[in-house]
Amino acid sequence: MSDKYPSGITNEMRQAMDTALRQGLQSDLRTLAANIRADAEGRYARAEPGWRAGVEWTLLWIENTAAQLTEGSSADGRQGVSPE
């Protein structure tokens, strides 16, 4: 048994806690991506192409990271899909 948790906490409780934390972080990341997207939309017309590509890459990375939080650990060891 881990010293991190009191002895009365079951594995099922730990797993439920971990799931809740992952879902909360996933929600926060998706909210962040939506806020970035909304803020960037008005700037695309006058922005340099490199800036737009950077915003799109960042949004894809955030969404990919958020999706991985509920997929659990990847069996093939990949950390994510490159947005390129």
PDB file with one MODEL, atoms N, CA, C and O in Angstrom:
MODEL        1
ATOM      1  N   MET A   1       0.854  -1.177   0.000  1.00  0.00           N
ATOM      2  CA  MET A   1       0.000   0.000   0.000  1.00  0.00           C
ATOM      3  C   MET A   1       0.889   1.226   0.000  1.00  0.00           C
ATOM      4  O   MET A   1       1.915   1.261   0.680  1.00  0.00           O
ATOM      5  N   SER A   2       0.506   2.193  -0.737  1.00  0.00           N
ATOM      6  CA  SER A   2       1.259   3.429  -0.860  1.00  0.00           C
ATOM      7  C   SER A   2       1.066   4.305   0.374  1.00  0.00           C
ATOM      8  O   SER A   2      -0.016   4.334   0.960  1.00  0.00           O
ATOM      9  N   ASP A   3       2.124   5.021   0.766  1.00  0.00           N
ATOM     10  CA  ASP A   3       2.022   5.967   1.878  1.00  0.00           C
ATOM     11  C   ASP A   3       1.270   7.225   1.463  1.00  0.00           C
ATOM     12  O   ASP A   3       0.917   8.051   2.305  1.00  0.00           O
ATOM     13  N   LYS A   4       1.030   7.365   0.184  1.00  0.00           N
ATOM     14  CA  LYS A   4       0.368   8.559  -0.338  1.00  0.00           C
ATOM     15  C   LYS A   4      -1.105   8.617   0.072  1.00  0.00           C
ATOM     16  O   LYS A   4      -1.658   9.706   0.232  1.00  0.00           O
ATOM     17  N   TYR A   5      -1.732   7.482   0.241  1.00  0.00           N
ATOM     18  CA  TYR A   5      -3.155   7.408   0.573  1.00  0.00           C
ATOM     19  C   TYR A   5      -3.368   6.710   1.907  1.00  0.00           C
ATOM     20  O   TYR A   5      -2.634   5.779   2.240  1.00  0.00           O
ATOM     21  N   PRO A   6      -4.353   7.140   2.670  1.00  0.00           N
ATOM     22  CA  PRO A   6      -4.681   6.418   3.907  1.00  0.00           C
ATOM     23  C   PRO A   6      -5.150   5.000   3.584  1.00  0.00           C
ATOM     24  O   PRO A   6      -5.597   4.731   2.469  1.00  0.00           O
ATOM     25  N   SER A   7      -5.052   4.119   4.531  1.00  0.00           N
ATOM     26  CA  SER A   7      -5.370   2.708   4.303  1.00  0.00           C
ATOM     27  C   SER A   7      -6.840   2.467   3.954  1.00  0.00           C
ATOM     28  O   SER A   7      -7.156   1.426   3.377  1.00  0.00           O
ATOM     29  N   GLY A   8      -7.752   3.395   4.282  1.00  0.00           N
ATOM     30  CA  GLY A   8      -9.169   3.196   3.988  1.00  0.00           C
ATOM     31  C   GLY A   8      -9.562   3.516   2.557  1.00  0.00           C
ATOM     32  O   GLY A   8     -10.717   3.317   2.181  1.00  0.00           O
ATOM     33  N   ILE A   9      -8.636   4.003   1.755  1.00  0.00           N
ATOM     34  CA  ILE A   9      -8.956   4.355   0.378  1.00  0.00           C
ATOM     35  C   ILE A   9      -8.657   3.160  -0.519  1.00  0.00           C
ATOM     36  O   ILE A   9      -7.529   2.667  -0.557  1.00  0.00           O
ATOM     37  N   THR A  10      -9.670   2.704  -1.232  1.00  0.00           N
ATOM     38  CA  THR A  10      -9.527   1.519  -2.079  1.00  0.00           C
ATOM     39  C   THR A  10      -8.942   1.887  -3.437  1.00  0.00           C
ATOM     40  O   THR A  10      -8.870   3.058  -3.810  1.00  0.00           O
ATOM     41  N   ASN A  11      -8.529   0.861  -4.160  1.00  0.00           N
ATOM     42  CA  ASN A  11      -8.018   1.065  -5.512  1.00  0.00           C
ATOM     43  C   ASN A  11      -9.093   1.688  -6.407  1.00  0.00           C
ATOM     44  O   ASN A  11      -8.788   2.516  -7.265  1.00  0.00           O
ATOM     45  N   GLU A  12     -10.342   1.288  -6.205  1.00  0.00           N
ATOM     46  CA  GLU A  12     -11.436   1.841  -6.997  1.00  0.00           C
ATOM     47  C   GLU A  12     -11.596   3.338  -6.720  1.00  0.00           C
ATOM     48  O   GLU A  12     -11.872   4.116  -7.634  1.00  0.00           O
ATOM     49  N   MET A  13     -11.424   3.733  -5.467  1.00  0.00           N
ATOM     50  CA  MET A  13     -11.507   5.151  -5.112  1.00  0.00           C
ATOM     51  C   MET A  13     -10.365   5.931  -5.755  1.00  0.00           C
ATOM     52  O   MET A  13     -10.566   7.034  -6.263  1.00  0.00           O
ATOM     53  N   ARG A  14      -9.174   5.356  -5.730  1.00  0.00           N
ATOM     54  CA  ARG A  14      -8.021   6.002  -6.358  1.00  0.00           C
ATOM     55  C   ARG A  14      -8.245   6.166  -7.854  1.00  0.00           C
ATOM     56  O   ARG A  14      -7.947   7.215  -8.426  1.00  0.00           O
ATOM     57  N   GLN A  15      -8.765   5.135  -8.471  1.00  0.00           N
ATOM     58  CA  GLN A  15      -9.014   5.180  -9.908  1.00  0.00           C
ATOM     59  C   GLN A  15     -10.090   6.231 -10.234  1.00  0.00           C
ATOM     60  O   GLN A  15      -9.959   6.959 -11.217  1.00  0.00           O
ATOM     61  N   ALA A  16     -11.133   6.310  -9.430  1.00  0.00           N
ATOM     62  CA  ALA A  16     -12.182   7.308  -9.644  1.00  0.00           C
ATOM     63  C   ALA A  16     -11.627   8.724  -9.474  1.00  0.00           C
ATOM     64  O   ALA A  16     -11.988   9.634 -10.219  1.00  0.00           O
ATOM     65  N   MET A  17     -10.753   8.897  -8.493  1.00  0.00           N
ATOM     66  CA  MET A  17     -10.128  10.198  -8.265  1.00  0.00           C
ATOM     67  C   MET A  17      -9.245  10.587  -9.460  1.00  0.00           C
ATOM     68  O   MET A  17      -9.287  11.725  -9.926  1.00  0.00           O
ATOM     69  N   ASP A  18      -8.463   9.650  -9.937  1.00  0.00           N
ATOM     70  CA  ASP A  18      -7.602   9.897 -11.080  1.00  0.00           C
ATOM     71  C   ASP A  18      -8.436  10.240 -12.321  1.00  0.00           C
ATOM     72  O   ASP A  18      -8.092  11.155 -13.069  1.00  0.00           O
ATOM     73  N   THR A  19      -9.513   9.518 -12.532  1.00  0.00           N
ATOM     74  CA  THR A  19     -10.394   9.779 -13.669  1.00  0.00           C
ATOM     75  C   THR A  19     -10.999  11.174 -13.576  1.00  0.00           C
ATOM     76  O   THR A  19     -11.061  11.890 -14.575  1.00  0.00           O
ATOM     77  N   ALA A  20     -11.441  11.561 -12.399  1.00  0.00           N
ATOM     78  CA  ALA A  20     -12.034  12.890 -12.206  1.00  0.00           C
ATOM     79  C   ALA A  20     -10.999  13.985 -12.470  1.00  0.00           C
ATOM     80  O   ALA A  20     -11.312  15.003 -13.087  1.00  0.00           O
ATOM     81  N   LEU A  21      -9.785  13.776 -12.008  1.00  0.00           N
ATOM     82  CA  LEU A  21      -8.725  14.761 -12.253  1.00  0.00           C
ATOM     83  C   LEU A  21      -8.416  14.885 -13.741  1.00  0.00           C
ATOM     84  O   LEU A  21      -8.264  15.992 -14.257  1.00  0.00           O
ATOM     85  N   ARG A  22      -8.323  13.757 -14.427  1.00  0.00           N
ATOM     86  CA  ARG A  22      -8.049  13.765 -15.870  1.00  0.00           C
ATOM     87  C   ARG A  22      -9.178  14.463 -16.634  1.00  0.00           C
ATOM     88  O   ARG A  22      -8.921  15.247 -17.547  1.00  0.00           O
ATOM     89  N   GLN A  23     -10.417  14.176 -16.259  1.00  0.00           N
ATOM     90  CA  GLN A  23     -11.547  14.805 -16.943  1.00  0.00           C
ATOM     91  C   GLN A  23     -11.583  16.309 -16.691  1.00  0.00           C
ATOM     92  O   GLN A  23     -11.924  17.079 -17.589  1.00  0.00           O
ATOM     93  N   GLY A  24     -11.238  16.730 -15.490  1.00  0.00           N
ATOM     94  CA  GLY A  24     -11.180  18.151 -15.181  1.00  0.00           C
ATOM     95  C   GLY A  24     -10.097  18.852 -15.980  1.00  0.00           C
ATOM     96  O   GLY A  24     -10.323  19.935 -16.518  1.00  0.00           O
ATOM     97  N   LEU A  25      -8.923  18.244 -16.061  1.00  0.00           N
ATOM     98  CA  LEU A  25      -7.832  18.812 -16.845  1.00  0.00           C
ATOM     99  C   LEU A  25      -8.193  18.837 -18.325  1.00  0.00           C
ATOM    100  O   LEU A  25      -7.893  19.804 -19.024  1.00  0.00           O
ATOM    101  N   GLN A  26      -8.831  17.784 -18.797  1.00  0.00           N
ATOM    102  CA  GLN A  26      -9.264  17.731 -20.190  1.00  0.00           C
ATOM    103  C   GLN A  26     -10.223  18.887 -20.492  1.00  0.00           C
ATOM    104  O   GLN A  26     -10.098  19.546 -21.524  1.00  0.00           O
ATOM    105  N   SER A  27     -11.153  19.123 -19.614  1.00  0.00           N
ATOM    106  CA  SER A  27     -12.105  20.221 -19.790  1.00  0.00           C
ATOM    107  C   SER A  27     -11.389  21.564 -19.801  1.00  0.00           C
ATOM    108  O   SER A  27     -11.686  22.424 -20.630  1.00  0.00           O
ATOM    109  N   ASP A  28     -10.449  21.742 -18.882  1.00  0.00           N
ATOM    110  CA  ASP A  28      -9.685  22.996 -18.824  1.00  0.00           C
ATOM    111  C   ASP A  28      -8.882  23.227 -20.105  1.00  0.00           C
ATOM    112  O   ASP A  28      -8.818  24.351 -20.604  1.00  0.00           O
ATOM    113  N   LEU A  29      -8.270  22.170 -20.635  1.00  0.00           N
ATOM    114  CA  LEU A  29      -7.489  22.302 -21.862  1.00  0.00           C
ATOM    115  C   LEU A  29      -8.383  22.662 -23.045  1.00  0.00           C
ATOM    116  O   LEU A  29      -8.016  23.489 -23.880  1.00  0.00           O
ATOM    117  N   ARG A  30      -9.544  22.042 -23.112  1.00  0.00           N
ATOM    118  CA  ARG A  30     -10.458  22.352 -24.221  1.00  0.00           C
ATOM    119  C   ARG A  30     -11.002  23.771 -24.108  1.00  0.00           C
ATOM    120  O   ARG A  30     -11.220  24.432 -25.124  1.00  0.00           O
ATOM    121  N   THR A  31     -11.222  24.242 -22.893  1.00  0.00           N
ATOM    122  CA  THR A  31     -11.646  25.635 -22.699  1.00  0.00           C
ATOM    123  C   THR A  31     -10.536  26.581 -23.129  1.00  0.00           C
ATOM    124  O   THR A  31     -10.799  27.595 -23.776  1.00  0.00           O
ATOM    125  N   LEU A  32      -9.293  26.258 -22.774  1.00  0.00           N
ATOM    126  CA  LEU A  32      -8.153  27.063 -23.191  1.00  0.00           C
ATOM    127  C   LEU A  32      -8.068  27.132 -24.712  1.00  0.00           C
ATOM    128  O   LEU A  32      -7.877  28.211 -25.274  1.00  0.00           O
ATOM    129  N   ALA A  33      -8.210  25.989 -25.379  1.00  0.00           N
ATOM    130  CA  ALA A  33      -8.145  25.962 -26.844  1.00  0.00           C
ATOM    131  C   ALA A  33      -9.260  26.810 -27.452  1.00  0.00           C
ATOM    132  O   ALA A  33      -9.026  27.534 -28.420  1.00  0.00           O
ATOM    133  N   ALA A  34     -10.450  26.728 -26.903  1.00  0.00           N
ATOM    134  CA  ALA A  34     -11.569  27.528 -27.415  1.00  0.00           C
ATOM    135  C   ALA A  34     -11.301  29.021 -27.229  1.00  0.00           C
ATOM    136  O   ALA A  34     -11.614  29.822 -28.111  1.00  0.00           O
ATOM    137  N   ASN A  35     -10.732  29.394 -26.103  1.00  0.00           N
ATOM    138  CA  ASN A  35     -10.411  30.804 -25.856  1.00  0.00           C
ATOM    139  C   ASN A  35      -9.319  31.308 -26.805  1.00  0.00           C
ATOM    140  O   ASN A  35      -9.402  32.425 -27.315  1.00  0.00           O
ATOM    141  N   ILE A  36      -8.307  30.487 -27.034  1.00  0.00           N
ATOM    142  CA  ILE A  36      -7.241  30.865 -27.965  1.00  0.00           C
ATOM    143  C   ILE A  36      -7.825  31.019 -29.364  1.00  0.00           C
ATOM    144  O   ILE A  36      -7.542  31.992 -30.064  1.00  0.00           O
ATOM    145  N   ARG A  37      -8.645  30.048 -29.763  1.00  0.00           N
ATOM    146  CA  ARG A  37      -9.247  30.083 -31.095  1.00  0.00           C
ATOM    147  C   ARG A  37     -10.090  31.347 -31.270  1.00  0.00           C
ATOM    148  O   ARG A  37      -9.980  32.026 -32.291  1.00  0.00           O
ATOM    149  N   ALA A  38     -10.919  31.663 -30.297  1.00  0.00           N
ATOM    150  CA  ALA A  38     -11.787  32.838 -30.387  1.00  0.00           C
ATOM    151  C   ALA A  38     -10.968  34.123 -30.446  1.00  0.00           C
ATOM    152  O   ALA A  38     -11.295  35.035 -31.205  1.00  0.00           O
ATOM    153  N   ASP A  39      -9.918  34.196 -29.659  1.00  0.00           N
ATOM    154  CA  ASP A  39      -9.078  35.395 -29.646  1.00  0.00           C
ATOM    155  C   ASP A  39      -8.293  35.535 -30.944  1.00  0.00           C
ATOM    156  O   ASP A  39      -8.093  36.648 -31.430  1.00  0.00           O
ATOM    157  N   ALA A  40      -7.849  34.421 -31.505  1.00  0.00           N
ATOM    158  CA  ALA A  40      -7.022  34.460 -32.714  1.00  0.00           C
ATOM    159  C   ALA A  40      -7.844  34.726 -33.971  1.00  0.00           C
ATOM    160  O   ALA A  40      -7.316  35.284 -34.933  1.00  0.00           O
ATOM    161  N   GLU A  41      -9.099  34.350 -33.991  1.00  0.00           N
ATOM    162  CA  GLU A  41      -9.908  34.490 -35.202  1.00  0.00           C
ATOM    163  C   GLU A  41      -9.917  35.917 -35.739  1.00  0.00           C
ATOM    164  O   GLU A  41      -9.806  36.115 -36.949  1.00  0.00           O
ATOM    165  N   GLY A  42     -10.043  36.890 -34.889  1.00  0.00           N
ATOM    166  CA  GLY A  42     -10.066  38.265 -35.334  1.00  0.00           C
ATOM    167  C   GLY A  42      -8.726  38.777 -35.816  1.00  0.00           C
ATOM    168  O   GLY A  42      -8.656  39.838 -36.437  1.00  0.00           O
ATOM    169  N   ARG A  43      -7.677  38.054 -35.548  1.00  0.00           N
ATOM    170  CA  ARG A  43      -6.324  38.495 -35.917  1.00  0.00           C
ATOM    171  C   ARG A  43      -5.787  37.802 -37.171  1.00  0.00           C
ATOM    172  O   ARG A  43      -4.767  38.221 -37.718  1.00  0.00           O
ATOM    173  N   TYR A  44      -6.458  36.755 -37.627  1.00  0.00           N
ATOM    174  CA  TYR A  44      -5.952  35.994 -38.777  1.00  0.00           C
ATOM    175  C   TYR A  44      -5.801  36.838 -40.034  1.00  0.00           C
ATOM    176  O   TYR A  44      -4.825  36.672 -40.766  1.00  0.00           O
ATOM    177  N   ALA A  45      -6.731  37.729 -40.301  1.00  0.00           N
ATOM    178  CA  ALA A  45      -6.712  38.499 -41.551  1.00  0.00           C
ATOM    179  C   ALA A  45      -5.426  39.313 -41.702  1.00  0.00           C
ATOM    180  O   ALA A  45      -4.916  39.449 -42.814  1.00  0.00           O
ATOM    181  N   ARG A  46      -4.903  39.847 -40.622  1.00  0.00           N
ATOM    182  CA  ARG A  46      -3.725  40.703 -40.727  1.00  0.00           C
ATOM    183  C   ARG A  46      -2.449  40.056 -40.180  1.00  0.00           C
ATOM    184  O   ARG A  46      -1.410  40.711 -40.092  1.00  0.00           O
ATOM    185  N   ALA A  47      -2.522  38.802 -39.822  1.00  0.00           N
ATOM    186  CA  ALA A  47      -1.366  38.118 -39.235  1.00  0.00           C
ATOM    187  C   ALA A  47      -0.487  37.482 -40.309  1.00  0.00           C
ATOM    188  O   ALA A  47      -0.938  37.163 -41.408  1.00  0.00           O
ATOM    189  N   GLU A  48       0.765  37.315 -39.956  1.00  0.00           N
ATOM    190  CA  GLU A  48       1.706  36.631 -40.827  1.00  0.00           C
ATOM    191  C   GLU A  48       1.342  35.147 -40.898  1.00  0.00           C
ATOM    192  O   GLU A  48       0.821  34.594 -39.930  1.00  0.00           O
ATOM    193  N   PRO A  49       1.612  34.497 -42.036  1.00  0.00           N
ATOM    194  CA  PRO A  49       1.293  33.068 -42.160  1.00  0.00           C
ATOM    195  C   PRO A  49       1.955  32.207 -41.080  1.00  0.00           C
ATOM    196  O   PRO A  49       1.354  31.240 -40.611  1.00  0.00           O
ATOM    197  N   GLY A  50       3.182  32.547 -40.684  1.00  0.00           N
ATOM    198  CA  GLY A  50       3.862  31.773 -39.645  1.00  0.00           C
ATOM    199  C   GLY A  50       3.133  31.846 -38.316  1.00  0.00           C
ATOM    200  O   GLY A  50       3.080  30.862 -37.578  1.00  0.00           O
ATOM    201  N   TRP A  51       2.577  32.993 -38.010  1.00  0.00           N
ATOM    202  CA  TRP A  51       1.822  33.163 -36.767  1.00  0.00           C
ATOM    203  C   TRP A  51       0.578  32.292 -36.800  1.00  0.00           C
ATOM    204  O   TRP A  51       0.251  31.615 -35.825  1.00  0.00           O
ATOM    205  N   ARG A  52      -0.114  32.318 -37.939  1.00  0.00           N
ATOM    206  CA  ARG A  52      -1.332  31.498 -38.073  1.00  0.00           C
ATOM    207  C   ARG A  52      -1.005  30.026 -37.941  1.00  0.00           C
ATOM    208  O   ARG A  52      -1.728  29.284 -37.276  1.00  0.00           O
ATOM    209  N   ALA A  53       0.079  29.595 -38.571  1.00  0.00           N
ATOM    210  CA  ALA A  53       0.480  28.190 -38.483  1.00  0.00           C
ATOM    211  C   ALA A  53       0.820  27.818 -37.040  1.00  0.00           C
ATOM    212  O   ALA A  53       0.509  26.715 -36.591  1.00  0.00           O
ATOM    213  N   GLY A  54       1.454  28.732 -36.322  1.00  0.00           N
ATOM    214  CA  GLY A  54       1.784  28.477 -34.918  1.00  0.00           C
ATOM    215  C   GLY A  54       0.550  28.338 -34.053  1.00  0.00           C
ATOM    216  O   GLY A  54       0.491  27.483 -33.170  1.00  0.00           O
ATOM    217  N   VAL A  55      -0.437  29.185 -34.310  1.00  0.00           N
ATOM    218  CA  VAL A  55      -1.699  29.090 -33.552  1.00  0.00           C
ATOM    219  C   VAL A  55      -2.380  27.762 -33.855  1.00  0.00           C
ATOM    220  O   VAL A  55      -2.833  27.078 -32.938  1.00  0.00           O
ATOM    221  N   GLU A  56      -2.457  27.390 -35.121  1.00  0.00           N
ATOM    222  CA  GLU A  56      -3.104  26.129 -35.493  1.00  0.00           C
ATOM    223  C   GLU A  56      -2.370  24.934 -34.883  1.00  0.00           C
ATOM    224  O   GLU A  56      -3.004  23.996 -34.400  1.00  0.00           O
ATOM    225  N   TRP A  57      -1.041  24.966 -34.904  1.00  0.00           N
ATOM    226  CA  TRP A  57      -0.261  23.879 -34.315  1.00  0.00           C
ATOM    227  C   TRP A  57      -0.547  23.780 -32.815  1.00  0.00           C
ATOM    228  O   TRP A  57      -0.743  22.686 -32.286  1.00  0.00           O
ATOM    229  N   THR A  58      -0.570  24.926 -32.139  1.00  0.00           N
ATOM    230  CA  THR A  58      -0.825  24.957 -30.702  1.00  0.00           C
ATOM    231  C   THR A  58      -2.201  24.404 -30.378  1.00  0.00           C
ATOM    232  O   THR A  58      -2.352  23.624 -29.438  1.00  0.00           O
ATOM    233  N   LEU A  59      -3.202  24.801 -31.146  1.00  0.00           N
ATOM    234  CA  LEU A  59      -4.563  24.300 -30.915  1.00  0.00           C
ATOM    235  C   LEU A  59      -4.635  22.795 -31.112  1.00  0.00           C
ATOM    236  O   LEU A  59      -5.277  22.094 -30.331  1.00  0.00           O
ATOM    237  N   LEU A  60      -3.982  22.299 -32.150  1.00  0.00           N
ATOM    238  CA  LEU A  60      -3.971  20.858 -32.399  1.00  0.00           C
ATOM    239  C   LEU A  60      -3.265  20.120 -31.264  1.00  0.00           C
ATOM    240  O   LEU A  60      -3.717  19.061 -30.830  1.00  0.00           O
ATOM    241  N   TRP A  61      -2.159  20.681 -30.789  1.00  0.00           N
ATOM    242  CA  TRP A  61      -1.426  20.043 -29.688  1.00  0.00           C
ATOM    243  C   TRP A  61      -2.283  19.990 -28.422  1.00  0.00           C
ATOM    244  O   TRP A  61      -2.323  18.966 -27.740  1.00  0.00           O
ATOM    245  N   ILE A  62      -2.966  21.090 -28.110  1.00  0.00           N
ATOM    246  CA  ILE A  62      -3.830  21.125 -26.919  1.00  0.00           C
ATOM    247  C   ILE A  62      -4.945  20.100 -27.042  1.00  0.00           C
ATOM    248  O   ILE A  62      -5.212  19.358 -26.097  1.00  0.00           O
ATOM    249  N   GLU A  63      -5.597  20.050 -28.197  1.00  0.00           N
ATOM    250  CA  GLU A  63      -6.685  19.080 -28.394  1.00  0.00           C
ATOM    251  C   GLU A  63      -6.173  17.644 -28.314  1.00  0.00           C
ATOM    252  O   GLU A  63      -6.837  16.780 -27.740  1.00  0.00           O
ATOM    253  N   ASN A  64      -4.999  17.386 -28.885  1.00  0.00           N
ATOM    254  CA  ASN A  64      -4.410  16.056 -28.836  1.00  0.00           C
ATOM    255  C   ASN A  64      -4.092  15.653 -27.396  1.00  0.00           C
ATOM    256  O   ASN A  64      -4.355  14.522 -26.987  1.00  0.00           O
ATOM    257  N   THR A  65      -3.535  16.574 -26.646  1.00  0.00           N
ATOM    258  CA  THR A  65      -3.212  16.318 -25.246  1.00  0.00           C
ATOM    259  C   THR A  65      -4.483  16.049 -24.442  1.00  0.00           C
ATOM    260  O   THR A  65      -4.518  15.129 -23.626  1.00  0.00           O
ATOM    261  N   ALA A  66      -5.512  16.839 -24.668  1.00  0.00           N
ATOM    262  CA  ALA A  66      -6.780  16.651 -23.964  1.00  0.00           C
ATOM    263  C   ALA A  66      -7.381  15.286 -24.286  1.00  0.00           C
ATOM    264  O   ALA A  66      -7.890  14.608 -23.394  1.00  0.00           O
ATOM    265  N   ALA A  67      -7.326  14.884 -25.533  1.00  0.00           N
ATOM    266  CA  ALA A  67      -7.883  13.589 -25.930  1.00  0.00           C
ATOM    267  C   ALA A  67      -7.147  12.432 -25.254  1.00  0.00           C
ATOM    268  O   ALA A  67      -7.761  11.434 -24.880  1.00  0.00           O
ATOM    269  N   GLN A  68      -5.848  12.569 -25.102  1.00  0.00           N
ATOM    270  CA  GLN A  68      -5.054  11.500 -24.492  1.00  0.00           C
ATOM    271  C   GLN A  68      -5.362  11.305 -23.013  1.00  0.00           C
ATOM    272  O   GLN A  68      -5.122  10.227 -22.470  1.00  0.00           O
ATOM    273  N   LEU A  69      -5.880  12.316 -22.366  1.00  0.00           N
ATOM    274  CA  LEU A  69      -6.138  12.216 -20.930  1.00  0.00           C
ATOM    275  C   LEU A  69      -7.189  11.171 -20.597  1.00  0.00           C
ATOM    276  O   LEU A  69      -7.133  10.562 -19.528  1.00  0.00           O
ATOM    277  N   THR A  70      -8.141  10.953 -21.486  1.00  0.00           N
ATOM    278  CA  THR A  70      -9.162   9.951 -21.206  1.00  0.00           C
ATOM    279  C   THR A  70      -8.920   8.653 -21.957  1.00  0.00           C
ATOM    280  O   THR A  70      -9.651   7.680 -21.771  1.00  0.00           O
ATOM    281  N   GLU A  71      -7.897   8.634 -22.805  1.00  0.00           N
ATOM    282  CA  GLU A  71      -7.551   7.395 -23.489  1.00  0.00           C
ATOM    283  C   GLU A  71      -6.704   6.495 -22.608  1.00  0.00           C
ATOM    284  O   GLU A  71      -6.545   5.311 -22.906  1.00  0.00           O
ATOM    285  N   GLY A  72      -6.164   7.030 -21.540  1.00  0.00           N
ATOM    286  CA  GLY A  72      -5.270   6.260 -20.684  1.00  0.00           C
ATOM    287  C   GLY A  72      -3.884   6.223 -21.288  1.00  0.00           C
ATOM    288  O   GLY A  72      -3.585   6.967 -22.222  1.00  0.00           O
ATOM    289  N   SER A  73      -3.054   5.373 -20.765  1.00  0.00           N
ATOM    290  CA  SER A  73      -1.684   5.310 -21.289  1.00  0.00           C
ATOM    291  C   SER A  73      -1.693   4.549 -22.601  1.00  0.00           C
ATOM    292  O   SER A  73      -2.353   3.519 -22.734  1.00  0.00           O
ATOM    293  N   SER A  74      -0.975   5.053 -23.536  1.00  0.00           N
ATOM    294  CA  SER A  74      -0.905   4.492 -24.877  1.00  0.00           C
ATOM    295  C   SER A  74      -0.061   3.221 -24.864  1.00  0.00           C
ATOM    296  O   SER A  74       1.025   3.197 -24.286  1.00  0.00           O
ATOM    297  N   ALA A  75      -0.555   2.182 -25.493  1.00  0.00           N
ATOM    298  CA  ALA A  75       0.148   0.900 -25.504  1.00  0.00           C
ATOM    299  C   ALA A  75       1.431   0.951 -26.321  1.00  0.00           C
ATOM    300  O   ALA A  75       2.380   0.226 -26.021  1.00  0.00           O
ATOM    301  N   ASP A  76       1.477   1.788 -27.341  1.00  0.00           N
ATOM    302  CA  ASP A  76       2.671   1.826 -28.179  1.00  0.00           C
ATOM    303  C   ASP A  76       3.711   2.837 -27.689  1.00  0.00           C
ATOM    304  O   ASP A  76       4.761   2.995 -28.312  1.00  0.00           O
ATOM    305  N   GLY A  77       3.426   3.522 -26.575  1.00  0.00           N
ATOM    306  CA  GLY A  77       4.398   4.423 -25.989  1.00  0.00           C
ATOM    307  C   GLY A  77       4.446   5.800 -26.627  1.00  0.00           C
ATOM    308  O   GLY A  77       5.257   6.632 -26.219  1.00  0.00           O
ATOM    309  N   ARG A  78       3.612   6.062 -27.605  1.00  0.00           N
ATOM    310  CA  ARG A  78       3.621   7.363 -28.264  1.00  0.00           C
ATOM    311  C   ARG A  78       3.077   8.415 -27.313  1.00  0.00           C
ATOM    312  O   ARG A  78       2.149   8.152 -26.548  1.00  0.00           O
ATOM    313  N   GLN A  79       3.652   9.593 -27.364  1.00  0.00           N
ATOM    314  CA  GLN A  79       3.217  10.690 -26.520  1.00  0.00           C
ATOM    315  C   GLN A  79       2.164  11.533 -27.204  1.00  0.00           C
ATOM    316  O   GLN A  79       1.493  12.323 -26.540  1.00  0.00           O
ATOM    317  N   GLY A  80       1.999  11.400 -28.470  1.00  0.00           N
ATOM    318  CA  GLY A  80       1.011  12.201 -29.177  1.00  0.00           C
ATOM    319  C   GLY A  80       1.291  12.200 -30.659  1.00  0.00           C
ATOM    320  O   GLY A  80       2.331  11.720 -31.110  1.00  0.00           O
ATOM    321  N   VAL A  81       0.371  12.734 -31.401  1.00  0.00           N
ATOM    322  CA  VAL A  81       0.502  12.803 -32.841  1.00  0.00           C
ATOM    323  C   VAL A  81       0.976  14.188 -33.203  1.00  0.00           C
ATOM    324  O   VAL A  81       0.411  15.185 -32.755  1.00  0.00           O
ATOM    325  N   SER A  82       2.011  14.250 -34.011  1.00  0.00           N
ATOM    326  CA  SER A  82       2.517  15.534 -34.450  1.00  0.00           C
ATOM    327  C   SER A  82       1.482  16.205 -35.332  1.00  0.00           C
ATOM    328  O   SER A  82       0.892  15.557 -36.196  1.00  0.00           O
ATOM    329  N   PRO A  83       1.253  17.493 -35.126  1.00  0.00           N
ATOM    330  CA  PRO A  83       0.272  18.179 -35.952  1.00  0.00           C
ATOM    331  C   PRO A  83       0.761  18.436 -37.374  1.00  0.00           C
ATOM    332  O   PRO A  83       0.037  19.036 -38.170  1.00  0.00           O
ATOM    333  N   GLU A  84       1.954  18.003 -37.705  1.00  0.00           N
ATOM    334  CA  GLU A  84       2.490  18.208 -39.055  1.00  0.00           C
ATOM    335  C   GLU A  84       2.155  17.047 -39.956  1.00  0.00           C
ATOM    336  O   GLU A  84       2.527  17.049 -41.129  1.00  0.00           O
TER     337      GLU A  84
ENDMDL
END
